[in-house]
Each structure stands twice: as structure tokens, then as C-alpha cells.
Amino acid sequence: MRYPDGIKYSLICLNIRTQKRVLLDNHHPKGPHLHIDDIEAEYVFKSVAELMADFTRLVFEHLGVKL
């Protein structure tokens, strides 16, 4: 199964001026992972609510933007 959690997601926030970015996605075959600019790291998906909270927190911490 390509998406064992039953959900496919791609959350992206990009500052078009500075090109700073935060992404959380789970495309096949990599599975859940995140990108902070050019750094990629594994992400542990627990729930949609936690995914949204993590994305909101990362965007604020890295880009200074409140969602």
C-alpha cells in the first residue's frame, strides 16, 4: 500500500522573496518526511490534527508567519 495511514498530503509554505520553505509530505516511495529549506528529515505521522499543528509550528519557527 502506498499510503498506509490512509491519507496523502503535501503541505507547503514558501516565502517567494527569500525562497525559505517548509514542506511536509508523504509521496511514494519516501513516505512521511519534511523539508526545511534544503534539509530533508523523516517525519512521524500520528494524526491529521498533529500534522497540522506541526506544520503550523514549523512555519512560525522557520518563517515567522502565524497560520
C-alpha positions in Angstrom: 0.0 0.0 0.0 1.4 3.4 -1.0 -0.2 5.3 1.9 -0.6 3.0 4.9 -2.0 5.8 7.0 -4.9 6.2 4.5 -4.0 9.8 3.6 -1.8 11.5 1.1 -0.7 15.0 2.0 1.6 17.8 0.8 1.7 20.9 3.0 3.9 23.8 1.6 4.7 27.3 2.8 7.2 29.3 0.7 8.5 32.8 1.1 8.8 33.8 -2.6 11.2 36.6 -1.8 13.7 34.6 0.3 12.9 31.1 -1.1 12.8 29.8 2.5 10.3 26.9 2.7 8.6 24.4 5.0 7.1 21.3 3.5 5.6 18.2 4.9 4.6 15.4 2.6 4.4 11.7 2.2 4.8 10.9 -1.5 5.7 7.4 -2.6 8.2 5.9 -2.2 9.7 8.1 0.6 6.8 8.1 3.0 6.3 10.8 5.6 9.1 13.4 5.7 9.7 17.1 6.0 11.8 19.8 4.3 13.1 22.9 5.9 14.8 24.7 3.0 17.2 22.2 1.5 17.3 19.9 4.6 15.1 16.8 4.5 14.2 14.7 7.5 11.9 11.8 8.4 8.5 12.8 9.8 6.4 10.5 12.0 2.7 10.9 11.1 0.4 10.4 14.0 -2.8 12.1 13.1 -4.2 14.9 10.8 -4.6 17.2 13.8 -0.9 16.7 14.9 0.2 17.1 11.2 -1.5 20.5 11.1 -0.1 21.5 14.5 3.4 20.5 13.5 3.2 22.4 10.2 1.8 25.5 11.8 4.6 25.4 14.5 7.4 24.8 11.9 6.1 27.7 9.7 6.1 30.0 12.6 9.5 28.9 13.9 11.2 29.0 10.5 9.4 31.7 8.6 8.0 33.8 11.4 4.4 33.5 10.0 1.4 32.7 12.0 -1.1 30.5 10.2 
